Amino acid sequence: MKLLGHLEMTTVDYFVPYYVNEQQSEIRGIKRGWYTMDERGELCSGPFLSPSECLRRVSQPGNASMPVWLH
């Protein structure tokens, strides 16, 4: 029997654009628009005017882990 030793796992956060429509915004109590959604399905930041703006803001250095809520 061979032991493999300690395995390290690296987590990689990823974000996808998600549109919150008028009905969803009323249910969630947030403005409608584009938000970034993480791998757990949680909204992270927004609203933004477009999906490309979502990704551009998250990809800027120092912003990936810092939510930006613009209520």
PyRosetta script that sets phi, psi and omega in degrees:
from pyrosetta import init, pose_from_sequence

init()
pose = pose_from_sequence("MKLLGHLEMTTVDYFVPYYVNEQQSEIRGIKRGWYTMDERGELCSGPFLSPSECLRRVSQPGNASMPVWLH")
pose.set_psi(1, 131.4)
pose.set_omega(1, -177.2)
pose.set_phi(2, -110.7)
pose.set_psi(2, 128.0)
pose.set_omega(2, 177.5)
pose.set_phi(3, -89.0)
pose.set_psi(3, 136.3)
pose.set_omega(3, -177.9)
pose.set_phi(4, -86.3)
pose.set_psi(4, -14.4)
pose.set_omega(4, -179.1)
pose.set_phi(5, 84.5)
pose.set_psi(5, -168.0)
pose.set_omega(5, -177.0)
pose.set_phi(6, -76.9)
pose.set_psi(6, 128.5)
pose.set_omega(6, 176.8)
pose.set_phi(7, -104.5)
pose.set_psi(7, 132.6)
pose.set_omega(7, 176.0)
pose.set_phi(8, -101.0)
pose.set_psi(8, 135.9)
pose.set_omega(8, 176.3)
pose.set_phi(9, -112.0)
pose.set_psi(9, 135.2)
pose.set_omega(9, 177.2)
pose.set_phi(10, -109.4)
pose.set_psi(10, 126.5)
pose.set_omega(10, 177.1)
pose.set_phi(11, -90.9)
pose.set_psi(11, 139.7)
pose.set_omega(11, 179.0)
pose.set_phi(12, -121.2)
pose.set_psi(12, 116.9)
pose.set_omega(12, 177.0)
pose.set_phi(13, -80.5)
pose.set_psi(13, 135.7)
pose.set_omega(13, 173.6)
pose.set_phi(14, -132.6)
pose.set_psi(14, 153.6)
pose.set_omega(14, -177.2)
pose.set_phi(15, -130.5)
pose.set_psi(15, 143.5)
pose.set_omega(15, 176.1)
pose.set_phi(16, -128.1)
pose.set_psi(16, 148.7)
pose.set_omega(16, 176.0)
pose.set_phi(17, -69.8)
pose.set_psi(17, 140.9)
pose.set_omega(17, 179.0)
pose.set_phi(18, -139.8)
pose.set_psi(18, 128.7)
pose.set_omega(18, -178.4)
pose.set_phi(19, -93.2)
pose.set_psi(19, 126.9)
pose.set_omega(19, 175.0)
pose.set_phi(20, -100.4)
pose.set_psi(20, 112.8)
pose.set_omega(20, -178.5)
pose.set_phi(21, -82.6)
pose.set_psi(21, -178.7)
pose.set_omega(21, -174.7)
pose.set_phi(22, -60.4)
pose.set_psi(22, -43.2)
pose.set_omega(22, -179.8)
pose.set_phi(23, -65.6)
pose.set_psi(23, -44.8)
pose.set_omega(23, 178.8)
pose.set_phi(24, -65.3)
pose.set_psi(24, -35.5)
pose.set_omega(24, -179.2)
pose.set_phi(25, -66.1)
pose.set_psi(25, -36.9)
pose.set_omega(25, 177.5)
pose.set_phi(26, -67.1)
pose.set_psi(26, -41.9)
pose.set_omega(26, 179.9)
pose.set_phi(27, -65.0)
pose.set_psi(27, -44.6)
pose.set_omega(27, -177.2)
pose.set_phi(28, -82.8)
pose.set_psi(28, -15.9)
pose.set_omega(28, -178.3)
pose.set_phi(29, 72.9)
pose.set_psi(29, 33.2)
pose.set_omega(29, 178.5)
pose.set_phi(30, -129.8)
pose.set_psi(30, 166.6)
pose.set_omega(30, 178.1)
pose.set_phi(31, -71.7)
pose.set_psi(31, 151.3)
pose.set_omega(31, 175.5)
pose.set_phi(32, -77.8)
pose.set_psi(32, 153.3)
pose.set_omega(32, -178.8)
pose.set_phi(33, 147.4)
pose.set_psi(33, -170.8)
pose.set_omega(33, -178.9)
pose.set_phi(34, -90.3)
pose.set_psi(34, 133.6)
pose.set_omega(34, 179.0)
pose.set_phi(35, -127.5)
pose.set_psi(35, 158.3)
pose.set_omega(35, 171.4)
pose.set_phi(36, -90.1)
pose.set_psi(36, 136.6)
pose.set_omega(36, 178.5)
pose.set_phi(37, -117.9)
pose.set_psi(37, 134.9)
pose.set_omega(37, -179.0)
pose.set_phi(38, -88.1)
pose.set_psi(38, -177.7)
pose.set_omega(38, -175.9)
pose.set_phi(39, -67.4)
pose.set_psi(39, -13.3)
pose.set_omega(39, 177.1)
pose.set_phi(40, -92.6)
pose.set_psi(40, -2.5)
pose.set_omega(40, -179.2)
pose.set_phi(41, 85.9)
pose.set_psi(41, 15.7)
pose.set_omega(41, -179.9)
pose.set_phi(42, -98.1)
pose.set_psi(42, 139.2)
pose.set_omega(42, 176.3)
pose.set_phi(43, -72.3)
pose.set_psi(43, 135.0)
pose.set_omega(43, -175.2)
pose.set_phi(44, -109.1)
pose.set_psi(44, -41.8)
pose.set_omega(44, -178.5)
pose.set_phi(45, -156.6)
pose.set_psi(45, 159.5)
pose.set_omega(45, 180.0)
pose.set_phi(46, 142.9)
pose.set_psi(46, -171.0)
pose.set_omega(46, -0.6)
pose.set_phi(47, -80.0)
pose.set_psi(47, 155.1)
pose.set_omega(47, 176.5)
pose.set_phi(48, -120.6)
pose.set_psi(48, 162.8)
pose.set_omega(48, -177.9)
pose.set_phi(49, -77.2)
pose.set_psi(49, -25.0)
pose.set_omega(49, -176.4)
pose.set_phi(50, -150.2)
pose.set_psi(50, 161.3)
pose.set_omega(50, 176.9)
pose.set_phi(51, -63.5)
pose.set_psi(51, -34.1)
pose.set_omega(51, -179.8)
pose.set_phi(52, -68.3)
pose.set_psi(52, -33.2)
pose.set_omega(52, 176.3)
pose.set_phi(53, -66.5)
pose.set_psi(53, -37.5)
pose.set_omega(53, 175.9)
pose.set_phi(54, -55.5)
pose.set_psi(54, -53.9)
pose.set_omega(54, -175.7)
pose.set_phi(55, -67.9)
pose.set_psi(55, -36.1)
pose.set_omega(55, 179.3)
pose.set_phi(56, -64.4)
pose.set_psi(56, -43.4)
pose.set_omega(56, -179.1)
pose.set_phi(57, -65.8)
pose.set_psi(57, -40.9)
pose.set_omega(57, -178.6)
pose.set_phi(58, -71.1)
pose.set_psi(58, -33.1)
pose.set_omega(58, -176.7)
pose.set_phi(59, -79.2)
pose.set_psi(59, -9.7)
pose.set_omega(59, 178.2)
pose.set_phi(60, -69.6)
pose.set_psi(60, 137.9)
pose.set_omega(60, -179.3)
pose.set_phi(61, -55.0)
pose.set_psi(61, 131.9)
pose.set_omega(61, 178.3)
pose.set_phi(62, 88.7)
pose.set_psi(62, -11.2)
pose.set_omega(62, -177.7)
pose.set_phi(63, -99.5)
pose.set_psi(63, -13.6)
pose.set_omega(63, -173.5)
pose.set_phi(64, -59.9)
pose.set_psi(64, -35.9)
pose.set_omega(64, -178.4)
pose.set_phi(65, -104.8)
pose.set_psi(65, 5.5)
pose.set_omega(65, -177.8)
pose.set_phi(66, -112.4)
pose.set_psi(66, 104.5)
pose.set_omega(66, -179.8)
pose.set_phi(67, -62.9)
pose.set_psi(67, 145.2)
pose.set_omega(67, 177.2)
pose.set_phi(68, -121.8)
pose.set_psi(68, 104.6)
pose.set_omega(68, 179.9)
pose.set_phi(69, -104.2)
pose.set_psi(69, 121.1)
pose.set_omega(69, -177.4)
pose.set_phi(70, -115.6)
pose.set_psi(70, 75.6)
pose.set_omega(70, -178.8)
pose.set_phi(71, -79.4)
pose.dump_pdb("model.pdb")
